[in-house]
Every structure is written in structure tokens, then in C-alpha cells.
């Protein structure tokens, strides 16, 4: 069973562009590498041929996975987001209850996550912990060295 993923319009365009690149450029390159290796003689002892076939198999697997993701992708209309609780594409400001530090995150699909720009995946431990929380609620999130408590300070649209 496939899982529905939610994307911004920009994120979905990037995903489609990557898939097109794999199909239109990388797939022909893989076929060419196999043809060149095949021309070098005995296939039973041709490591280059085996490597090219394996690379092609990995590429095809990646293409199939991306096609599956795209077939289950949905665009989120950001103007219709509910800001009363944390959802996909919410920008949420949280305060660490232990050290008092505050952080701002935007929850996005896994393929759009980029910690440098404050975008975290809804599938990450922090993303999962924050989903559904309202302002003032505390999310207790398990991390490798124990757990952290994050209080939701504000929720807005990205």
C-alpha cells in the first residue's frame, strides 16, 4: 500500500524534473554503458558489463520508486491550511523546555526537507511529535540521548 505525500507546487516540480532527468539522460547513459561493455567480448568474465547491468538495475529501481511517489503526491493549497494546529506546511515556533531556546521549523514532505533553511520532514521524530499539536501544547519527542520537550509557541502558514 502506498502512502500519500503532500508537497508544495515547487517541491513537486523539482521531483518531476529529477524523474525526467533520470529517464531522459541517465537511462540512455546506462544503456550505452551496457552496450560498450558488451562489445568488449565474453560476458561471463566481463566485470564492466556486470557493473553496468547492476547500475542500470539500481537506476530502474530508483525511477520506479520516484514514479510511485509521484503517483501518490498531492499538492497542498497553502491558503486553506488550518493554523490552529500543526500540519504539513505549517511553520511552527517551538521553545525547548529544558534550555529555553526557541526554534522555528516548517514541516514539509521528506524530499523537501532542508535543515539549513528550517524545513524538517513530517516523518522526522520532531515532525511526527509536533503534528497535531496546538499553541501551548508540549510535544515530548524521543531522541537518541533521551527525550526533549518542545512547547508550541506559534503556528503560521509557510
Phi, psi and omega per residue, in radians:
X1 nan 2.317 -3.107
X2 -1.601 2.623 -3.090
X3 -1.791 2.339 3.106
X4 -1.280 2.353 3.093
X5 -2.073 2.503 -3.125
X6 -1.891 2.358 -3.065
X7 -2.321 2.759 2.917
X8 -1.368 2.876 3.121
X9 -1.072 -0.709 3.131
X10 -1.112 -0.753 3.139
X11 -1.104 -0.678 3.134
X12 -1.207 -0.645 3.086
X13 -1.096 -0.739 3.130
X14 -1.097 -0.709 3.130
X15 -1.116 -0.777 3.119
X16 -1.121 -0.700 3.130
X17 -1.110 -0.716 3.121
X18 -1.124 -0.744 3.115
X19 -1.092 -0.765 3.120
X20 -1.090 -0.680 3.099
X21 -1.073 -0.784 -3.141
X22 -1.087 -0.748 -3.100
X23 -1.279 -0.767 -3.008
X24 -1.493 -0.466 -3.070
X25 -2.019 -0.906 -3.065
X26 -1.246 -0.665 -3.141
X27 -1.083 -0.844 3.085
X28 -1.074 -0.621 3.099
X29 -1.084 -0.718 -3.141
X30 -1.142 -0.741 3.111
X31 -1.098 -0.706 3.127
X32 -1.120 -0.712 3.129
X33 -1.106 -0.679 3.104
X34 -1.155 -0.768 3.139
X35 -1.079 -0.748 3.128
X36 -1.129 -0.715 3.135
X37 -1.194 -0.636 3.138
X38 -1.126 -0.610 -3.127
X39 -1.212 -0.208 -3.081
X40 -1.529 0.133 3.004
X41 2.023 -2.613 -3.029
X42 -0.879 2.016 -3.089
X43 -1.281 -0.413 -3.103
X44 -1.202 -0.395 3.138
X45 -2.135 0.447 -3.062
X46 -1.846 1.686 -3.125
X47 -1.130 -0.592 -3.141
X48 -1.118 -0.696 3.107
X49 -1.135 -0.805 3.126
X50 -1.045 -0.749 3.135
X51 -1.130 -0.723 3.139
X52 -1.140 -0.703 3.108
X53 -1.137 -0.724 3.133
X54 -1.142 -0.755 3.112
X55 -1.069 -0.688 3.111
X56 -1.134 -0.721 3.114
X57 -1.076 -0.737 3.113
X58 -1.135 -0.702 3.117
X59 -1.094 -0.808 -3.140
X60 -1.103 -0.641 3.103
X61 -1.136 -0.740 3.123
X62 -1.121 -0.736 3.107
X63 -1.080 -0.794 -3.137
X64 -1.083 -0.709 3.128
X65 -1.114 -0.768 3.136
X66 -1.156 -0.663 3.095
X67 -1.103 -0.669 3.110
X68 -1.141 -0.774 3.111
X69 -1.057 -0.812 -3.139
X70 -1.118 -0.615 -3.133
X71 -1.195 -0.370 3.132
X72 -1.913 0.229 -3.117
X73 -1.490 2.480 3.090
X74 -2.268 2.467 3.085
X75 -1.553 2.361 3.115
X76 -1.635 2.281 3.034
X77 -1.468 1.813 -3.033
X78 -1.087 -0.468 -3.111
X79 -1.250 -0.299 -3.120
X80 -1.753 0.134 -3.115
X81 -1.226 2.418 3.073
X82 -1.426 2.160 -3.132
X83 -1.733 0.223 3.105
X84 -1.430 -0.303 3.085
X85 -2.546 2.837 -3.092
X86 -1.315 2.175 3.121
X87 -2.307 3.103 3.016
X88 -1.039 2.398 -3.105
X89 1.273 0.133 3.003
X90 -1.332 2.505 2.961
X91 -1.786 2.123 -3.033
X92 -2.158 2.308 3.047
X93 -1.733 2.240 -3.124
X94 -2.184 2.716 3.107
X95 -2.140 2.236 3.096
X96 -1.258 2.130 -3.075
X97 -1.215 -0.389 -3.109
X98 -1.465 -0.924 -3.058
X99 -1.796 -0.062 3.085
X100 1.361 -0.016 -3.139
X101 -1.232 2.531 3.094
X102 -2.021 2.610 -3.121
X103 -2.418 2.735 3.092
X104 -2.167 2.234 3.141
X105 -2.234 2.589 2.939
X106 -1.969 2.199 -3.127
X107 -1.487 2.168 -3.086
X108 -2.335 3.034 3.051
X109 -1.136 2.721 -3.068
X110 -0.967 -0.693 -3.102
X111 -1.243 -0.271 3.141
X112 -1.735 -0.091 -3.073
X113 -1.088 2.409 3.112
X114 -2.745 1.723 -3.043
X115 -1.052 -0.557 3.141
X116 -1.053 -0.548 3.139
X117 -1.785 0.170 3.086
X118 1.411 0.247 3.127
X119 -1.715 2.057 3.114
X120 -2.030 2.650 -3.108
X121 -1.270 2.472 3.042
X122 -1.174 -0.276 3.122
X123 -1.563 -0.117 3.118
X124 -1.306 2.800 3.120
X125 -0.974 -0.760 3.135
X126 -1.175 -0.760 3.118
X127 -1.024 -0.819 3.119
X128 -1.086 -0.706 -3.119
X129 -1.162 -0.562 -3.100
X130 -1.486 -0.462 -3.101
X131 -0.947 2.289 3.076
X132 1.484 -0.148 -3.130
X133 -1.335 2.660 3.111
X134 -1.961 2.900 3.121
X135 -0.980 2.305 -3.140
X136 1.651 -0.322 3.129
X137 -1.379 2.716 -3.133
X138 -1.972 2.261 3.083
X139 -1.746 2.179 3.057
X140 -1.732 2.041 -3.003
X141 -2.074 2.224 3.105
X142 -1.351 2.235 3.081
X143 -2.215 2.897 -3.067
X144 -0.890 -0.603 -3.118
X145 -1.807 0.545 3.080
X146 2.258 -2.190 3.104
X147 -2.570 2.717 3.083
X148 -2.159 2.653 3.098
X149 -1.984 2.126 3.137
X150 -2.059 2.156 3.082
X151 -1.623 2.285 3.127
X152 -1.335 2.047 -3.121
X153 -1.610 -0.800 3.122
X154 -2.659 2.728 3.108
X155 -2.314 2.284 3.084
X156 -2.494 3.035 3.062
X157 -1.418 2.610 -3.130
X158 -1.229 nan nan
